[in-house]
Each structure stands twice: as C-alpha cells, then as structure tokens.
C-alpha cells in the first residue's frame, strides 16, 4: 500500500514543485520536507493536511466500516452491493414497482 507521504511526494514531482518551494509555502525549511518525504520524521497531521492541500489533494477520515464502499465509489465499479434498497424495490429490480404500473 502506498503511503500518504509517497503519494504527496509523487504529486509534488508531477506538479514540478521543488521541496524548497513546498517548504516555503508551508513555512518549513527544505531539509524538513526532505526528511518528511524520506519518512525520517513523523510530521504533525496538520502539516500533512497542509501539504496535501497545497498539492491539490484533500485528506479525509473515513470510518473503517465504510472503506469498502468508498473504495468502490472511487474505482467507479459496480461490484459493491448497497445495503439499502429503495422502498418498493424487490431484489433484481432497479425501480419501484409502482412506476411500472404495479400497485
């Protein structure tokens, strides 16, 4: 699994932003950005959050039980079967029965 720091480093490089530039925007020296990217230091959550926002990303905390649902939505796949159904929809149907004239 790719760490958040690895993803942010990749994004920084894709944006052609140097560590010194990112550091300046964060108010941190380039050497500290380097240590963060090499995972030699444990930055504060707020620092990672600020890095992400500068690099056009957003960190989100997701409850563990919702991770499969979120991953499915991000992949755009239809492999996730929702745990809810619309009122009046039977298994295998896609719309309520009253819309087809069945009351």
C-alpha positions, 0 to 999 in steps of 0.5 A: 500500500502506498503511503500518504507521504509517497503519494504527496511526494509523487504529486509534488514531482508531477506538479514540478514543485521543488521541496524548497518551494513546498517548504516555503509555502508551508513555512518549513525549511527544505531539509524538513520536507526532505526528511518528511518525504524520506519518512525520517520524521513523523510530521504533525497531521496538520502539516500533512493536511497542509501539504496535501492541500497545497498539492491539490489533494484533500485528506479525509477520515473515513470510518473503517466500516465504510472503506469498502464502499468508498473504495468502490465509489472511487474505482467507479465499479459496480461490484459493491452491493448497497445495503439499502434498497429503495422502498418498493424495490424487490431484489433484481429490480432497479425501480419501484414497482409502482412506476411500472404500473404495479400497485 
